[in-house]
Amino acid sequence: MDDNEYLASMLPDKPEWQYHEVCLWLPHKPETVEDIANDMAANGFRLDRAIATYEGKILDGRHRYEAALKAGVDPIFAEFNGTKGEAIAYVTSENVARRHLNNREKEFFYVQRAEALGVQIRGGSGNNQYQSGNVTNVTMAPSQEDHADALGVRRETVNRWEKDRKEITSDPELSAKATTPEGYKEAKKEVQKRRKATQAEANKIAKLKSLGERSGAESSNVERKLDKYREQGIDVDTVESEGDKDRAKDEYREQQRPMEEIAYEIAKILIDNKDYNFVAAIARAAYSKQGELQHAYSIITTEGN
């Protein structure tokens, strides 16, 4: 087979190629297509940058394929031979760590990769566990550290992504929404709205809110600090300030005061009346549900001893 026949064998035998799902995990950038098309129009299609195909679809080289069509040059194709896990590793290596993807683009790629390959919970044993039920046939799922190394990010970053991914996939409505980069971004916003502050975070937020209430001069500075918690996805609005807590206690006391006053009045009547049938009727009315009267009796006899 001469060079021309070899190149002809690598050309597409159909006018349009579809993109493999793994290819679609990456962002599409029209400006990149334009730049490559301009280069191809002047220099042709680079022989060392063949478009990788897999399972009858384009696996890697979406921008090169569209640029070739735009420039009017013949693209060159090469079939990728390997498992799906190896295909994912290839696309990850060729694109994610090398290309200038922002963190949001890397996060969406990670979510799809984790759904396909799984995330190892405990390593070093044959009983590997996965976070996802849609795992390819691999011998061992990558750990968070493995994913981080492949994507060129820190393990702590992957840990944050994984927390969001698990929460989103546990909600059918959010999971259905999160199939595109835009949809995942919206689903993540919904998740972050639900996230509650830890006790330590809640204490700091409460103190900041109280400072803002006490001092108008500090209010703008307090809001800036609260915004940092909001950026972490913490629902700041659900945390009560110390003043809010005090007001809530006062309100509760006001609500309870009439009940306490009535209770004392009933107690006086019962003491003065000395009618045990009347006392029994009051007790049955007060504790009408099964077990309530026995529970009240237990409390009274315990405290009386």
N, C-alpha and C positions, 0 to 999 in steps of 0.2 A: 504494500500500500504506500503510494507516494504521499508527499505532504498535502497536496490538494485534496486527495481522497480522504486523508486523515481529518483535515479540517472540515470537509463536507460531512463526515460522519458525526461530527460534534455539533453541527448546526441543528436548530429545532426542526422537527418534522410537522409542526403545527404552528399556526400563525400567532397564537397567544398562549403564554404559559401562566398557570396559576401559581400562587405562592404557598409554600408549605407553612403549616401553622407556626413552626419554630421561627421561620423567616419573619412572620408578622408580629413576633414578640418585640422586634426592634422598631424604633421610630422611623417614619418615612419623612424625608426632608427634600422637598422639591428643589431647594437651592443647590443641594449636592448633585442631584440629577443634572441640573443646568451646567454646573462646573465640569462634570465628567463628560457631558455631551459636547461641550466646547473643545475639550481635549481630544475626544474621539474624532471629531470632525477634522481636526488638524493632523492627528497621528494614527488614527485607526484604533481598532480594539487590541488591547495588549494581550499577547499570547500567554503571558504568565499570570493573567488574572481571569481565568475561565470562570464562568458562572456555575456554581455547584448545584446539581439537581439531586433530588432524593425522593423516592416513591412517586416518581412522575411529576414532581413539582419543583419549583425553584426553592432551594434550601438557603443559599447565600448568594448575594449579588443582585438584589432587587434594584438598587440604584444603577448599577452597571447595565442591567437589562433594559431599563426604561431609557437610560442615556443612549444606548445603542439604537433603540427605535427612534429616538428623537434626532440623533445625528445621521440616521440612515445608513448605519454600518451593520455588518453581520456579527451578531454576538457569538461567542464561543462557549460551549457547554462541556462540563465534565461531571460524570455521575459519581456521587459519593457512595462508597461501599462501607457499610458498617451498621451497627445497631442504632436504635433511636437515641439511646443514651450517648453513644459516640457522636451521633449527628448533633445533639445538643451541645456536647463539649466542644465540637468543632466550631459551631456558630458562636459560642461564648468566647472561645479563644480568638477567633478572627475579628470579632466585632466589639464586644462589651469592654474588655480591658484596653483595647487599642484605640477605639474611636472615642471622640469627645462627647460622651453621653453625660447628661446631667444626672443628679441623684434620683430625680423623679422617674427618668427613663430607665435607669438601672434598676430601680425598685420594681417597676412593672415587669421587666425582664425576669427579675428574681422570682416574683410571684408565680409566673408561668413555669419557670424552671423548677421551682419547689413543688408545684402541683404535679409536674411530670415525673420528677426524680425522687420526690419525697425529701424529708429532712430527718436525719437520724437523731433520735432522742438520747439513746444510750449506745455508746460505741463499745467495740471490743468483744462482742458476743455474737453468737449465731442468731439470737432472738432479736433481730433488728426491728425497731418500731418506726413508723412513719407518721407524719402529721397529715398526710394527704391520702385519700383512698384511691386516687387516680395515678398510681405509680407504675412506671414502665418496668419491664422485666429486667431488673438489675440485681446484682448479688448483694449490694449494700448501698443504702441511701447516703448521700453526702451529709456531713455534719454542717452545722452553721459555719464553722471555720473553713470547711472545704468550699462552701458556696462563696464565702467572703473572699477567699484567695482567688477563685476563678473570676470573680466580678471586679476585683481590684479595689475592694472596700474593707473597712475594719469589721471585725466580728460583731462588735457592739452595734454597728449599723444594721447588720443582718438580723441581729436579735430584735431590734425595734421593728424592722419590716415583718419579721415572723409573727410578732404579737398581733400586729394589725391584720396580717393575712389570715391567721387562725380565727380572729374575731369576725372578719368579713365572711369567710367561708362557712362559719357556723350559722350565719343568717341567710336563708335561701333568697330573700329579696335582695340583700346587698350583694350576694354572690352572683346573682343573675346580672346585676348592674355592672359588676367589676370586670367584664370581659374585654373592655377596651381601656386604653390609657386614661381617657377622659372619665369613663365610668368608674374606674378604680379610684381616681382622684376624688370623685363625689362620694363613693362608698367610704373612703378613708375619712372624709370630713364627718360623715355620719357617725362613724366609730369613735372619732375623737371627741365628739360632742357628748358621748355617753361615758367617757372615761372619768372616773372619780379620782380625786387626789388621795394620795397615801396619807396616813395620819400625820406624818412629819410635814408633808407639804401643806396639808389643811391647817396645821398650827401656824405655819409661816404666813399663809395667805390670810388667815383670820387676823393676825397681828398687823399685817399690812393694811387691811381694810379698816381696822380700828384706828390706825395712825392717820389714814385719810379722812376718817370721820372727825377726829379730834383737831386736825390741823388742815385748814384750807390751803395753806402754803405748800404743804407736802402732797396735795392730791394728785398733781400732774406726775410727780416722781413715783408715787405709789402706783398710778395707772401704768407707767412704763414697766415697772417691775411685775405687775400682774399680767401684762401682755406677754412677758417671757414665759410665764406658766401656760398661758393660752396657746402660745406657739408650740408647746410640748403636747398639746392636745388635752390639757387638763380643764375640766369644767369648773372654772373659777366661780361662776355665779351661784353654784350650789353650796359653796362654803360660806358659812355664816361668820360675820365678824364677832368680836367679843361683845360689842354693843348689841348686835342682833340677838345673841344668845341671852343677854341680860333682859332685853325687851321681851323675848319669848317666855322667859321664866316669869316675868311680871304679868304677862298676859295670861299665862296658865294659872297663876295664883288668883287673878281676878275672876277667871272662869270657875275656879274651884271654891272660892269664898262662899257663894250662895249655898252650895251643896254642904259645906262644912257647917254653916249656920243652921240649916235645916236639920242636919244630923244631930247637932247639939240640942235643938228644940225637941226632936223626937226622943232623945235620951232622957230629957227632963220629964217628958210626959210618961215614959215607961217607968221611971223611978217613982214618980208620984202616984201613978195609977195602981201599981202592984197587981194588975190583972194579967195572970200568966197566959190566959187564952188570947188576950189582945197582943201580948208580946210574941206569942207563937205565930199569930196571923201576920204580924209585921215581918217576922223573920222569914216566913214562907214566901211572902210577896217580894222581899228584898233578894232572896236567893232562890229563884224559881226554877233554874235549870238543874239538870241532874248532876249531883255531886257538889254543887255550890254550897248548899247548907252544911254538908258534912265538912267541907273545907273550912267554912267559917267557924264551925264548932271546934275544929282542930286548932285553929289559930287562937280562939278565945281561951280554950283550956290550957294551951301551951303557955300563953302569956300570963295566965292567972296563977300558974304554979311558980 
